[in-house]
Amino acid sequence: MKKLFSVLFLVLFALTFANAQSKMAVGVGGNLALPMGSFGDVAGMGFGGGAQFEYSFAPNIVGTVSATYLMFGEKELSGFGKYSYSIIPIHAGAKYLFGNFYTSAETGMNMISLKVDIPARRIGTVTIPGASSTSSTSEFGFAVGAGYILQMGKNALDLSVKYQNYASSTAAINVGVAYKFGF
């Protein structure tokens, strides 16, 4: 619950300052995340949504602050139980624009939650009870990517693809669509 309030506070903070300047924008959108490497062995496809605050420092350079909530599908490992992850990346970064195309780089903290459900086992006449456990941690992470901005007056549609590293051996390809409100 604290994580949800942190994300909502960040969004409200960004919206408050977005009304004060014309160089600012706020984007709200959805994401799909495809786990990679060993993370893909224990996590299914992720989905979620988030918000991004942008400030234009120069015609081609935009600073960003973003918060996203991603929930990864449950995956069962034979004999080891079911795993499910949720991750909240809170990052700061920049976009470099090439007309409507851009490249981006971000860094920040990722709040990671893991839940493991281990089923009960029967070995001969002995039943070993099942168990459930949760764990949370915060890890440093980064993201690099590219995107396209489709202008619609002061507003825009932002399409992006990025490689996102949440923690050591925990990474995903993130595909996002956001609607940006320009101020």
Summary of the structure (lengths in Angstrom):
residues: 183
radius of gyration: 19.1
end to end distance: 30.6
largest distance: 72.5
contacts: 575
relative contact order: 0.20
helix: 13%
strand: 73%
